[in-house]
Amino acid sequence: MLSPTDIPAGLLREHSIALVVADMDGTLLGDDHMIPEGFWPLLNRLNRAGISFAPASGRQYATLREQFAHPAADNPPRNFIAENGTNVVLDGTTVSSTTISPDIVRKVLDTISQLRGRGHDIGIVACTPEVAYVDRSDEAFLEQTRRYYASMQHVDAVAELNPEEIIKIAVFGFDSVEESIYPHLSEFYEQAQVTVSGKHWIDIMAAEADKGHGLRELCAQLGITPSQTLAFGDYLNDLELLQQAGVAVAMANAHPRIAESADFIAPSNSEQGVLKVLRTLLDAHDQSAS
């Protein structure tokens, strides 16, 4: 695991870090899916050091905005990489929104319908920048979706939505989707971004859309380069984010492919690894500035 002696004392200054980006589930959030209370003082210290913070998550913008509206934050984050990079928001304004080809939307929904017909217990979330649409109303499914989608609406059939507005299709499975569902989506691997974003979730997006794409879009708006970013992640949908960042940190609980791509390994999310790393780096940064 990452310890203070593993971190170059001048990392923030040496890399001219202007932006810290963190995934949410399995990374910043604890096992209770909550932002640790100790994060807010660190966010304030980042702001004082002139370093912005942005979450990069599969969660929708409405959910992220709600989670970071905390009274302990002097300046709550206003920049968000939402929906796995398909929706990038700067100061409350959407600056990048990447839709899926309507033809791909129709084909994916048809494939999911076929899998349901074969007995797979799965649910669909069809995402637009403002609203997530679901066609299941059972509590077992809704319990899983509410924490990610604060703006959610039930429809009789997601296939009847306007496919031109869809930025992401999230597929939820009650078993491990990497083994049970992901292989059945192989026909879309070259046409779209098909990403296992958690044990129970697969996200389908436009081929050019991922968190790395979202990071590039946000950096361009902020007038910085991706090399000036420090990024934290734990799962496969974080791969491109870590590859784009100037400094990449994977959590101790990370997927093996994510751990291999990182510059450092932090303590797990359950040990508040993001907070420990930021505290160490900010302590070194403040000492050098004094």
C-alpha positions in Angstrom: 0.0 0.0 0.0 0.9 3.6 -0.5 2.7 5.2 2.5 4.0 8.7 3.0 7.5 7.5 2.1 6.3 6.2 -1.3 5.1 9.6 -2.3 7.5 12.2 -3.8 7.3 15.0 -1.3 7.1 17.6 -4.1 4.7 15.7 -6.3 2.0 18.4 -6.5 4.5 21.1 -7.4 6.7 18.9 -9.6 3.8 17.9 -11.7 2.1 21.3 -11.5 -1.1 19.6 -10.4 -4.0 21.8 -11.0 -6.8 19.2 -10.8 -7.5 16.2 -8.6 -10.1 13.7 -10.1 -11.5 10.8 -8.2 -13.9 8.0 -9.0 -16.7 7.5 -6.4 -17.7 4.0 -5.7 -14.9 1.8 -4.5 -12.6 4.9 -4.5 -13.6 8.0 -2.7 -16.8 6.5 -1.1 -16.6 4.2 1.8 -18.3 0.8 1.9 -21.4 2.7 3.1 -21.4 4.5 -0.3 -21.0 7.9 1.6 -18.3 10.6 1.2 -16.2 10.4 4.4 -16.6 13.4 6.6 -12.8 13.9 6.6 -12.9 14.7 2.9 -14.4 18.2 3.4 -11.4 19.8 5.2 -9.1 18.3 2.5 -11.3 19.8 -0.2 -11.0 23.2 1.4 -7.2 22.8 1.6 -7.1 21.9 -2.1 -9.1 25.0 -2.9 -6.7 27.1 -0.9 -3.8 25.6 -2.7 -5.4 26.6 -6.0 -6.1 23.0 -7.0 -9.6 22.1 -8.3 -11.4 18.8 -7.5 -13.8 17.0 -9.7 -15.5 13.6 -9.3 -15.3 11.3 -12.3 -18.1 8.8 -11.9 -20.7 6.6 -13.7 -23.2 8.4 -11.5 -25.4 11.1 -13.1 -24.7 14.8 -12.7 -27.8 15.4 -10.6 -26.6 12.7 -8.1 -23.1 14.1 -7.9 -24.2 17.7 -7.5 -26.5 16.6 -4.7 -23.7 14.6 -3.0 -21.2 17.4 -3.0 -23.6 20.1 -1.8 -22.2 19.8 1.7 -22.2 22.7 4.3 -18.7 21.8 5.4 -17.3 22.7 1.9 -16.3 26.3 1.6 -16.5 26.0 -2.2 -18.3 22.8 -3.3 -17.0 21.3 -6.6 -18.6 22.8 -9.6 -16.9 20.6 -12.2 -18.1 17.1 -12.8 -17.2 14.2 -15.1 -20.5 12.3 -15.0 -22.0 9.3 -16.6 -18.5 7.8 -17.2 -17.4 10.8 -19.2 -20.4 11.2 -21.5 -21.6 14.3 -19.6 -19.0 16.9 -18.5 -20.2 19.9 -16.5 -18.2 23.1 -15.8 -19.5 25.6 -13.3 -23.0 24.3 -13.7 -23.0 24.2 -17.5 -22.8 21.1 -19.6 -19.7 21.6 -21.8 -19.6 18.1 -23.4 -22.4 15.6 -24.0 -21.7 12.5 -26.0 -24.7 10.5 -27.3 -24.8 7.0 -28.6 -25.7 6.2 -32.2 -29.5 5.6 -32.3 -28.8 2.4 -34.2 -26.6 1.1 -31.5 -29.1 2.1 -28.8 -31.8 0.0 -30.6 -29.6 -3.0 -31.1 -28.3 -3.0 -27.5 -31.9 -2.7 -26.1 -32.9 -5.6 -28.4 -30.0 -7.7 -27.1 -30.9 -7.0 -23.5 -34.5 -7.9 -24.2 -33.4 -11.2 -25.6 -31.2 -11.9 -22.6 -34.2 -11.2 -20.3 -36.2 -13.7 -22.3 -33.5 -16.3 -21.6 -34.0 -15.8 -17.9 -31.3 -13.3 -17.0 -32.5 -11.1 -14.1 -31.3 -7.7 -15.4 -32.4 -4.1 -15.4 -31.8 -1.2 -17.8 -31.1 2.4 -17.1 -31.3 4.6 -20.2 -29.6 7.8 -19.4 -30.0 11.3 -20.8 -28.0 14.3 -19.4 -31.0 15.2 -17.2 -33.0 12.1 -16.5 -32.3 8.3 -16.1 -35.2 6.2 -17.4 -36.0 2.7 -16.0 -38.6 0.1 -17.0 -38.5 -1.9 -13.8 -40.4 -0.8 -10.6 -39.5 -3.6 -8.2 -37.9 -2.5 -5.0 -34.9 -4.9 -5.4 -33.9 -3.1 -8.6 -34.8 0.4 -7.5 -32.7 0.0 -4.3 -29.7 -0.5 -6.5 -30.4 2.4 -8.9 -31.4 5.2 -6.4 -27.9 5.7 -5.1 -26.6 6.5 -8.6 -29.6 8.3 -10.2 -31.2 11.1 -8.2 -33.2 12.1 -11.3 -34.9 8.9 -12.3 -38.2 8.3 -14.0 -40.1 5.0 -14.7 -41.4 4.3 -18.3 -43.2 1.3 -19.6 -40.5 0.5 -22.1 -37.1 2.2 -22.6 -37.1 1.1 -26.2 -39.9 3.7 -26.8 -37.6 6.6 -25.7 -36.0 8.9 -28.3 -32.7 7.0 -29.0 -31.1 10.3 -30.2 -31.0 11.6 -26.6 -29.3 8.6 -24.9 -25.8 9.2 -23.6 -25.4 5.9 -21.7 -27.2 2.6 -21.2 -26.4 1.0 -17.9 -27.2 -2.6 -17.4 -27.6 -4.0 -13.9 -27.4 -7.7 -13.1 -28.0 -9.4 -9.7 -25.0 -11.7 -10.3 -21.5 -10.9 -11.5 -22.0 -9.2 -14.9 -18.4 -9.6 -16.0 -19.1 -13.3 -16.4 -22.8 -13.5 -17.0 -23.7 -10.5 -19.3 -20.6 -8.9 -20.7 -19.7 -11.8 -23.1 -23.2 -11.5 -24.7 -22.4 -7.9 -25.7 -19.4 -8.8 -27.7 -20.9 -7.7 -31.0 -20.8 -4.1 -29.7 -17.2 -4.1 -28.5 -15.9 -2.4 -31.6 -18.9 -0.2 -32.2 -19.3 1.2 -28.7 -17.7 1.6 -25.4 -18.8 -1.5 -23.4 -17.4 -1.2 -19.8 -17.7 -3.3 -16.7 -18.1 -0.5 -14.1 -18.7 -2.6 -11.1 -19.5 -6.2 -10.0 -23.2 -5.7 -11.0 -23.0 -2.9 -13.7 -22.1 -2.6 -17.4 -22.1 0.7 -19.1 -22.6 1.1 -22.9 -21.6 4.4 -24.4 -20.4 5.9 -27.6 -17.1 4.5 -28.8 -15.3 7.7 -28.1 -16.7 8.2 -24.7 -15.0 7.3 -21.4 -13.6 9.0 -18.3 -10.4 9.7 -20.1 -12.4 11.6 -22.8 -14.2 13.4 -20.1 -11.0 14.4 -18.4 -9.6 15.8 -21.7 -12.8 17.8 -22.2 -12.7 19.2 -18.7 -9.0 20.1 -18.9 -9.5 21.9 -22.2 -12.2 24.0 -20.5 -10.0 24.7 -17.5 -7.0 25.7 -19.6 -4.8 23.0 -18.3 -3.4 19.7 -19.7 -4.2 16.2 -18.5 -0.6 15.9 -17.3 -1.5 18.4 -14.6 -4.0 16.0 -13.1 -3.9 13.5 -10.3 -6.5 10.8 -10.6 -7.8 8.0 -8.4 -9.7 4.9 -9.5 -10.5 1.3 -8.8 -12.5 -0.4 -11.6 -12.3 -1.0 -15.3 -14.3 2.1 -16.2 -11.4 4.1 -14.6 -8.7 2.7 -16.9 -8.7 5.5 -19.5 -8.9 8.1 -16.7 -5.8 6.8 -15.1 -4.1 6.5 -18.5 -4.7 10.2 -19.3 -3.8 11.6 -15.9 -0.3 12.9 -15.1 -0.3 10.9 -11.8 -2.4 7.8 -11.5 -3.3 6.2 -8.2 -5.2 2.9 -7.9 -6.9 1.7 -4.7 -5.7 -1.4 -2.9 -9.1 -2.9 -3.7 -8.7 -2.1 -7.4 -9.3 -4.5 -10.3 -5.9 -6.1 -11.3 -5.9 -4.3 -14.7 -6.3 -0.9 -12.9 -3.6 -1.7 -10.4 -1.2 -2.5 -13.2 -1.9 0.9 -14.9 -1.3 3.0 -11.8 1.8 4.9 -10.7 0.9 4.2 -7.0 -1.3 2.0 -5.0 -3.3 3.7 -2.2 -5.0 2.0 0.8 -8.5 0.7 0.0 -11.6 2.8 -0.1 -12.7 1.2 3.2 -9.5 2.6 4.7 -10.1 6.1 3.2 -7.1 5.7 0.9 -7.9 8.9 -1.1 -8.0 11.0 2.0 -4.7 9.5 3.3 -3.0 10.2 0.0 -4.4 13.8 -0.3 -3.5 14.6 3.3 0.1 13.4 2.9 0.5 15.3 -0.4 -1.1 18.5 1.0 1.1 18.4 4.1 4.2 18.2 1.9 2.9 20.9 -0.3 2.1 23.3 2.6 5.5 22.6 4.2 7.3 23.6 1.0 5.2 26.7 0.7 6.0 27.9 4.2 
